[in-house]
Amino acid sequence: MKLSTIILVTSSVLLSGAAATPCDSAEICRRQCWRNQRQCEKGWYAKKLRNKCWTCCRKSKVDYVDDDYDHDYDYEEFDWV
């Protein structure tokens, strides 16, 4: 197999995942994941994720500027508190 073909296929696979990710999701959840339901602050609501743990979510990222928690949730990275 030619090197150019390998590079093309690898680039296509990597870029297709980025293209499928929405730029502005309708729901944003924090990275913290608790065993028990907690009281979320104003504008956030408690949500159980895949029957594993509880976190706080909000409907959209609009007008929210706290960069410490403004991340899409990654189910592989649990910060058990």
N, C-alpha and C positions, 0 to 999 in steps of 0.2 A: 504494500500500500504506500502511496506517495505521502510525503510529509504534508504537502498542501491539502490533501484530502483529509488527513487527520486533524489538521488545524481548522479546516472548514467545518467538519462535523462537531468538533469540540466547541467551537464558537457558537454554532447554531443551538446546541443543547444548552449552553450557559445563558445565551441571550433569550431563548424562548421562555425560560423560567422567569426572567425579569419582565418580559412583556406581558406575561399572564398575571402578574401581581398588580392589583388596583392601586392607583396613585392616591386616592382618597377614599378609604373604606368607610362604610356606614357605621361601623362599630370599632371602637378602640378599647383594648383591655390592658391593664397593667401587668408587669412581669412578675409581681409578687403572687405567690400561690399559697393559700392557707388551708390547713386541714379542716377548719371550722369557718362558718360564715361570719363575716365581720361587718361592722357598720361602715359604710363608705361615705366619703365626704360629699358635700353638696355638688350636684351635677353628675354624680356617679351612682351606679347601682350594683348590687352584689349579683354575681353570676357563677354558677357551678360549671366548670369546664370538663367535659368528657367524663363526668362522674368521678373525677380524681381530686379536685381541689376547688377552692373558692377564690375569686379575685374580684376586682372592681372594674367595671366597664362604663363607657359613656357612648352615646349615639354617634357622635362625629367629632372630628378633630378641629372643626371650625372655631375660631376665636380662642383656642387653647394654646398657650405658649410655654407651659412648664415642660421644658425639654427633658427633665429627669424621668418623666413617666410617659412621654409622648412616643410610644413605640408600639408597633404591631406585636401581638402576643406570639411567642414561639413556644409551642407545646413541648419541645425537647428541652427547653431551659427552664426548670422550675427553681425558684428561689424559695425554698421551704422556710417559712418564718414561724 
